[in-house]
Amino acid sequence: MDYLGFRLRNNLFVAPMAGVTDRPFRQLCKRLGAGLAVSEMVTSNSLLYGSAKTLRRADHRGEVEPIVVQIAGADPEMMAQAARHNVERGAQIIDINMGCPAKKVCNVYAGSALMQDEALAARILEAVVRAVPDTPVTLKMRTGWNRANKNAPRLARIAESCGIRALAIHGRTRADQYMGEAEYDTIALVKTLVSIPVIANGDITTPEKARAVLDYTGADGVMIGRAAQGRPWLFREIEHYLATGKHLPPPSPLEIRALLLEHLEDLYAFYGEATGVKIARKHISWYTKGLVGSAAFRQRMNRLETVAEQREAIDEFFGELASRGIEPLETTDEVCA
């Protein structure tokens, strides 16, 4: 796929997710079939540029291009400054966050709260585009602030007129949070109104759903977030299905173990062992969710304090699954545990 001057492997994008899409996760998803991955959102507050969290979020060493950094904020000049700052440090595409529904983001009028004020949104878009004239700027948003105010079509046209080069749209309003089901009618409408690429996001959990959403909306690509947590191989499954109409076999317990351990080694190296062990727990929980015996395993895992203990427990858990011939799709009612 040709996208903003870059040749991508395909039209499958990793959605930005705070606390999830760090460099180790982005790299793994790209290796397993994603064409593009967006960073965790980076603050536009210059006072925090030197914080450990912001520096880690802006760390792209060794990452497959293009490097996409998402910035968040509500002040046009601060957002412009953040765009310049990140481009100077290697960002090749700047993405503006107008989609995050979290209260702590919306309460400072950033994220999807900006959809309430189209004039302010336009000033931010113009300021960022003007600040980095040689770098593509994209926008992530929702269908609207609430179901009575689905203004994504209007904002999409504003964005295009401001020089935004592509749009990603989550098929829910800010008020919906992640409740209910995503709707794709608004995304399909936006696609008819603008000439820039439109990426559909929301509830894309299977290869069949990806195909259906692409066909229904006419979107140029799909963006996948929560469904890839603990399932980074979902990208290769969708890639294969879109190309052939056929399903890849699911990964075996031994392959899942190898991928999980590879992911954890990157986390330990990236964060340091003490922090890495803590961050690893949520990923281990996602990788094992729904597998036979996983509820008890997760409870035990959350009490382990060292890298060696985590490695040993993972080897034991997946080794037991493999020895019993249990495949990953053999789940129990523990999936909701």
C-alpha positions in Angstrom: 0.0 0.0 0.0 1.3 3.5 -0.9 0.6 5.7 2.1 1.7 9.4 2.4 4.9 8.7 0.4 5.7 5.4 2.2 5.4 1.9 0.8 3.6 -0.2 3.4 3.4 -4.0 3.6 -0.4 -3.7 3.7 -3.3 -1.6 4.8 -3.4 -2.9 8.4 -2.6 -0.3 11.1 -1.9 -0.7 14.8 -4.1 1.7 16.8 -2.3 3.9 19.3 -3.1 2.7 22.8 -1.7 4.3 26.0 0.3 1.8 28.0 0.3 -0.7 25.2 1.7 0.5 21.9 5.3 1.0 23.1 8.2 0.2 20.9 8.4 -3.5 21.8 4.7 -4.0 20.9 4.8 -1.9 17.7 7.9 -3.8 16.5 6.3 -7.2 17.2 3.0 -6.3 15.4 5.0 -5.0 12.4 7.0 -8.3 12.3 3.7 -10.3 12.4 2.0 -8.5 9.6 1.0 -4.9 10.5 1.8 -2.3 7.8 2.0 0.6 10.2 1.9 1.2 13.9 1.2 4.5 15.8 3.0 5.4 19.0 1.3 5.9 22.3 0.1 9.5 22.5 2.8 11.9 23.5 2.0 15.1 25.5 2.3 18.5 23.9 3.4 20.0 27.3 7.0 21.0 26.8 7.6 20.8 30.5 7.2 17.0 30.3 9.5 16.4 27.3 12.3 15.3 29.5 10.2 12.9 31.7 11.1 9.3 31.6 7.7 8.3 30.3 7.8 10.9 27.4 11.3 9.9 26.5 10.3 6.2 26.3 7.3 7.0 24.2 9.5 8.9 21.8 12.0 6.1 21.5 11.9 4.6 18.0 15.4 3.0 17.8 15.5 0.1 15.3 11.8 0.5 14.4 10.6 -0.3 10.9 9.6 2.9 9.1 7.4 4.9 8.9 7.8 6.3 12.4 4.4 7.7 13.5 4.1 9.7 16.6 0.7 10.8 18.0 0.5 14.0 19.9 -2.3 15.2 22.2 -3.2 18.6 23.6 -5.6 21.5 23.3 -3.4 24.5 22.6 -2.5 25.2 19.0 0.9 26.6 19.6 1.9 23.9 22.1 0.7 21.2 19.6 2.7 22.9 16.9 5.8 22.9 19.1 5.2 19.2 20.0 5.1 18.4 16.3 8.3 20.1 15.5 10.0 18.5 18.6 9.0 15.0 17.5 9.9 15.5 13.9 13.4 16.7 15.0 13.7 13.4 16.9 12.7 11.1 14.0 9.0 11.2 13.6 8.1 10.7 9.9 4.3 11.2 10.3 2.6 13.2 13.0 -0.8 12.0 14.1 -3.2 14.3 16.1 -5.3 12.7 18.8 -9.0 13.7 18.7 -10.2 10.3 19.5 -9.2 9.4 23.1 -12.3 9.2 25.3 -10.5 9.1 28.6 -11.7 11.5 31.3 -8.3 12.8 32.2 -7.6 13.7 28.6 -11.1 15.1 27.8 -11.1 17.1 31.1 -8.3 19.2 29.8 -10.2 19.6 26.5 -7.8 17.3 24.5 -8.6 14.0 22.8 -12.2 13.6 21.6 -13.3 16.6 23.6 -11.9 18.7 20.8 -14.7 17.4 18.6 -17.0 19.7 20.6 -15.2 22.8 19.4 -14.7 22.7 15.6 -13.1 26.1 15.5 -10.4 25.2 18.0 -9.9 21.8 16.3 -9.3 23.7 13.0 -6.8 26.0 14.7 -4.9 23.1 16.0 -4.9 21.3 12.7 -3.7 24.4 10.9 -1.0 25.1 13.4 0.4 21.6 13.3 0.4 21.3 9.5 2.1 24.7 9.3 4.7 23.8 11.9 6.0 20.7 10.0 5.4 21.5 6.3 7.6 18.6 5.1 6.0 16.0 7.3 2.6 14.4 6.7 0.1 15.1 9.5 -2.9 12.8 10.1 -5.9 12.8 12.4 -7.5 10.2 14.6 -11.0 10.9 15.8 -14.4 9.4 16.6 -17.7 9.7 14.9 -18.7 12.6 17.2 -19.0 13.8 20.8 -22.2 11.9 21.4 -24.9 10.2 19.3 -26.8 13.5 18.9 -23.7 15.2 17.6 -22.0 12.9 15.1 -19.9 15.7 13.4 -17.1 13.5 12.0 -18.2 14.3 8.4 -17.9 18.0 9.0 -14.6 17.7 10.9 -13.3 15.5 8.1 -13.8 18.2 5.5 -12.4 20.8 7.8 -9.3 18.5 8.4 -8.8 18.0 4.7 -9.0 21.8 4.0 -6.4 22.3 6.8 -3.9 20.0 5.1 -4.5 16.8 7.0 -3.3 14.0 4.8 -5.3 11.0 6.2 -8.0 10.2 8.7 -8.6 7.3 11.1 -12.1 7.1 12.5 -13.2 5.0 15.5 -16.9 3.9 15.0 -18.1 5.2 18.3 -18.7 8.6 19.8 -16.8 9.9 22.8 -19.9 9.3 25.0 -20.0 5.6 23.9 -16.5 5.1 25.3 -16.0 1.4 24.3 -19.5 0.3 25.1 -21.9 -1.2 22.6 -20.9 -2.0 19.0 -19.0 0.2 16.6 -21.0 1.6 13.7 -19.5 2.1 10.3 -22.1 4.2 8.5 -20.4 7.4 9.6 -17.1 6.1 8.4 -18.6 5.2 5.0 -20.1 8.6 4.7 -16.8 10.3 5.5 -15.1 8.3 2.8 -17.5 9.8 0.2 -16.8 13.3 1.4 -13.0 13.5 1.3 -10.3 12.6 -1.1 -7.6 11.7 1.5 -7.2 8.1 2.9 -9.7 7.0 5.5 -8.9 4.2 7.9 -11.7 2.4 9.7 -11.3 1.5 13.4 -13.4 -0.2 16.0 -14.3 -3.8 16.8 -12.2 -5.3 14.1 -11.5 -8.6 15.8 -11.3 -11.3 13.0 -10.2 -11.6 9.4 -13.8 -11.8 8.3 -14.7 -8.6 10.2 -11.8 -6.8 8.5 -13.0 -7.8 5.1 -16.6 -6.8 5.9 -15.6 -3.4 7.2 -13.4 -2.6 4.2 -16.2 -3.6 1.9 -18.9 -1.8 3.7 -17.1 1.5 4.3 -14.9 1.7 1.2 -12.1 2.6 3.7 -8.5 2.5 2.5 -7.4 0.4 5.5 -8.4 -0.9 8.9 -6.9 0.0 12.3 -6.8 -2.6 15.1 -6.4 -1.9 18.7 -7.7 -4.0 21.6 -8.1 -7.1 19.5 -4.4 -7.3 19.0 -3.6 -7.3 22.8 -2.1 -10.7 23.4 -2.8 -11.6 19.7 -0.2 -9.8 17.7 -0.5 -12.6 15.1 -4.0 -11.3 14.2 -2.3 -9.0 11.6 -0.8 -11.9 9.7 -4.1 -13.8 9.9 -6.0 -10.8 8.4 -3.3 -10.2 5.8 -3.5 -13.8 4.6 -7.3 -13.8 4.6 -7.6 -10.6 2.6 -5.1 -11.9 0.1 -6.4 -15.5 -0.3 -9.9 -15.8 1.3 -8.5 -18.6 3.5 -7.5 -18.9 7.1 -4.1 -19.5 8.5 -3.9 -22.2 11.2 -3.9 -20.7 14.7 -0.5 -20.5 16.4 0.4 -23.6 18.5 1.0 -23.3 22.3 4.7 -23.5 21.6 4.6 -20.7 19.1 2.6 -18.5 21.4 5.1 -19.2 24.1 8.0 -18.3 21.8 6.3 -15.0 20.7 5.4 -14.1 24.3 8.9 -14.7 25.6 10.3 -12.7 22.7 7.9 -9.8 23.6 8.9 -10.0 27.2 12.6 -9.9 26.5 12.0 -6.7 24.6 10.0 -5.3 27.5 12.7 -6.2 30.0 15.3 -4.5 27.9 13.2 -1.5 27.1 12.0 -0.7 30.6 14.6 -2.4 32.8 13.9 -5.6 34.7 12.1 -4.1 37.7 9.5 -2.1 35.6 9.5 -4.6 32.8 8.3 -7.4 35.1 5.3 -5.2 36.2 4.4 -4.2 32.6 4.8 -7.8 31.4 2.0 -9.0 33.7 -0.8 -7.4 31.6 0.6 -8.7 28.4 1.0 -12.2 29.9 -2.7 -12.0 31.0 -3.8 -11.0 27.5 -1.7 -13.8 25.8 -3.2 -16.5 28.1 -6.8 -15.2 28.3 -9.3 -17.9 27.7 -6.7 -20.8 27.6 -7.4 -23.8 29.8 -6.1 -23.2 33.3 -5.3 -19.6 32.6 -7.2 -18.0 35.5 -5.2 -19.8 38.1 -2.0 -19.1 36.1 -2.7 -15.4 36.0 -3.3 -15.2 39.7 0.0 -16.9 40.3 1.8 -14.8 37.7 0.7 -11.5 39.4 2.6 -12.5 42.5 5.9 -13.3 40.8 8.6 -10.6 41.2 11.5 -11.5 38.9 12.3 -12.1 35.3 13.5 -15.6 36.0 10.2 -16.5 37.8 8.1 -15.1 34.9 10.1 -17.1 32.3 9.9 -20.3 34.3 6.1 -20.0 34.8 5.5 -19.3 31.1 7.6 -22.3 30.1 5.7 -24.5 32.5 2.2 -23.3 31.5 2.6 -23.5 27.7 4.6 -26.7 28.0 1.7 -28.3 29.8 -0.7 -27.2 27.2 1.5 -28.6 24.4 2.0 -31.9 26.2 -1.7 -32.3 26.6 -2.3 -31.4 22.9 -4.5 -28.4 23.8 -4.8 -25.9 21.0 -5.2 -22.1 21.7 -8.8 -22.1 20.6 -9.8 -24.7 23.2 -11.0 -22.2 25.8 -13.1 -22.5 28.9 -15.5 -20.3 30.8 -12.4 -18.8 32.4 -12.3 -16.3 29.5 -14.2 -13.8 31.7 -12.2 -14.5 34.8 
